[in-house]
């Protein structure tokens, strides 16, 4: 179980981000997919002709590798985005479900260059494991990882994704005010009331989907939260 709380809001324009900070967290020796590919430990290949479409991920390392939902892969026959968070077991071959031409929420490094000045408004905090993002009072999404070490590697990528969403959305209604702590109570209730349905887990761990006023996915491994992703019902992550 991950014990965490929402810290004071960080803002730029109509985008409000509440850092999610862990009060305690377990040790997790997981490697993120981008780092594993860079080190040559994992290879990802497109598998054509299959239904439903999928990628084949080969982990030749001795540590589990974390592949987040909406992670985008370029340079293949098509651009692909993963449908759920997957934990690749050590020395394993895993079929990963995908969608085509979905830009995903995890920005590439080139996109991050355009938001360098904005990162000062959304600093990474000690012990931070996630973010709660709002556009005005509208929830954009919640992402939380199992440890600060895991989250720190994706902080800028995730913030950039929300900055891009806010930039493309334009200003909300003129009477609307930025999100405050009171808005978190309604979200907490929606998350508590959401039905959790066990779903097929293509890698290691246990995977559940959330259904209700919010939707999303939750991956656990050995009783610990690995990744929680939540967004408004009907929204696309």
JOGILIN-V527901 format. One line per field, one symbol per residue. psi: psi as a letter, one per 20 degrees, with the letter a starting at -180 (. if undefined). A space follows every 50 residues. Layout:
psi = ???
This chain:
psi = qoprqprqqpqocjpppopopphqqrpplqpqhghhghijhpqpqporiq prqrqopoojriqqppoqqjppprjahrpqpqhrppoprqlrppopqrqq koirioqrhhhhhikghhhhimqpqpjpiaqopqocjppgrppprhqhgg hhijghggggghggghhhhrqaqhiqrqqrhhihghggghhhipppppqp oibqappqqppbhrraqppqpkiqpgpppprqpirp.
